[in-house]
């Protein structure tokens, strides 16, 4: 991913927080069979005592992607956050000299590292519990894996394979009009907040955080 210096996000903790918030990413691998991309929910594992940070996901056993993983292979996981079209009409400087063109603001994170597949029932149960607990935690009556009959979930787990990725490279890009003068930055935020789509409003919030 091309990341100009003014769009770099170098705070690794912040990138991991974005991953936890986004949750859904694209697992990409490439080998002699070609390029494969799978859209999956991910659970981030940050050991409290330190150590490698890992991403966990699962795929259908019938999905051949897990069989293509090898010890020497590295995979890429792409997370995309808020994104929005930026109109040049939102720049106050456009009225001054007209030198303005459309662009796109967005948040993107690339996590890279070795991956392994597992069918271990204990690993799968822990992963599924962590994944659902994370996304159910704000509900008044959160659903838990133990709510379903154990024999039922055990049978379903036989049809999936877990994938664990150890992150050794984490690159983030936040393109949020940082290269614009302050008045243009404010104009873009005002324009985004007037748009009808939620993506635009979320991008405005990202810009506010960056500012």
N, C-alpha and C positions, 0 to 999 in steps of 0.2 A: 504494500500500500504506500503510495506517495504521500508523504506528510511534510509539508513546508514547516519551518521552525515555528512560525506564529500560530500554527494550528495543532502543534504537538501537545498531547496530554501526558506529562511525565510522572504524575502522581499515581504510583501503582495501586495504592490503597483506594484511591478514587475510582480507578478503572475496575477494580474488583467489586466495588459497591455498585457501579453501573451494571456489571454482569449479573449480580444478585438481583437487581431491580428488573432488568430486561428478561432474564431467564430463558429466552428462546433464541436459538442460534442456528447456524448452518455448519455442519460437519463436512469438511472437504478433504478428500485424499486423492492422490495421483500415483499411479503405478503403470506397469506395462499394459494393463487392461484399459487404461484411460483415466479420466477424471470423474469422480463420483461426489455428489453433494446431497446431503440429507438434512432436512429441516426438523429440528428436535428440541425438546425442553431439556435444559441442563441444570444440574445442581452443583453449586460451588462448595468445595470442601477446603476450609482454611483451618488447619490444625491450630488449636489455641496455644500450643507450646512451640510453635514455629515449624519449620520443615516445608517440604514441597506443597504448593497449592495445586489442587486437582479439580478437574471437571468430570462429572459423572453423568451419563445418559444411558438410555437403553433403546434397542431397536427390535423389531420383530425377528424371530429366529429365521424366518423365511427371507429376510433381507440379507443378501450376500455380502453386504459391506463389512460385516465383522470378520468374515473369513479372509478378507484381503489384508487385514492388519498383520504386520510383521514387526519383530522387535527393533529392526533398524529403521522403520518408517516413522516419519513425523507427519502429523495431521494438522490441519488448520481449522479453527472454529471462529466463525465470523458472527459478531453481534452488532446489530444496527439499532440505534436509538432513534429519537425524534429526528425528523427531516422535513424540510419545507422549501418551496420555491420562494425566491427573494426577488421582488419586483424593483427595478431601478427607480420607479416613481416614488418609492419610500425614502429615497436619499434627498435630503434638502440640497445637497450640492448639485443635483441634476438641474435644478432651476438656475444655478449660477453659471454652469459651463456646458451642461448636456453630456459630459463624458461619463456615462454610466450604462451598464448592460446588466441583464438578468444573471442570477447565479443561484446556487442551491446551498443551503446550510444543512449540516447533518452531524450526527455523532456515530462513530464507528470504532469498533474494537476488534483486534485480531489476536487470538491466543493460539500459540503453536507449541507442540511438544509430542513426545512419543505416546502411543496409545496401546492399550491391551484390552482384549475381550475376556469376559468371564460369564460363566453360567452358575457360579456358586450361589446356592439359595440364600445363604446368610448375607452375602454382599447385595444381592438383588433386593431382599426384604429391607435391609438397612437403607439402600438407595431410594426405594419407593417410599418408605416412611419419611425420609428426610425431604424428598421432593414434595410430597403432598403436605407435610407439616408446614413447610415454608410458604406454600401458596394458600393454605387454609388458615394461617395464623391470625388473620384479621377478622375472621368470620365469628359471629356470635355463637354458633354451634359448629366448630370446625370438624370436618370429617377426618377420621383416622383410618389407617390401613386395617387396624384391628376391628373396625366396625363391620367389615365384611367377613363371612365365614372363612376360617383358615384353609379349609379344604378347597374352597373356591379360589382364593388368591394363590394357593400353591399350584393349582392346575393352570392358572393363567401365567404364572411365572415360568412355567415350562415352555411357554411360547415366546419368550423374550431372551435377549442376550444383553448383558451390561457392557458398557464401554467406559473405561477410565483413562483420562488424559492428564498427564503430568505437565503443567505449564512451565516451559522454560523460556519462552519469549512472549511478552505482552506489549502490544503497540496500540496506542489510542490516538484518535484524531477527532478533535472537536472544531468543526468549521462553523463559527458563530459570529461572523462579521468582525473578528478581532482586527482585521486589516483596514477597517474603515474608521474615519474620524468619529469622534464621540457623537456628533449630531446625526450622522448617518446611522450609527449604531442604535441610537434612540428612535430614529425614524423607522428602522426595520422592526424593532420591538413593537412599536405602536401599530404598524401595518399588520404584523402577524397576529396581534391580539384582536384585530378587526376581521380576520378571516373566519369563515364559517367552519373550518375543519379543526378537529382536536389536535392534529399533528402540528399545525401552525402555532397553537397556543402552547403546546409542550416545548416547541423550539424556542419560543419567547422566554419560557422559564429557564431553559438551558442557557440562553444568552444572559439572562439576569444573573445566574449563578457564576458564569464566566466573568461578568463585569465586576 
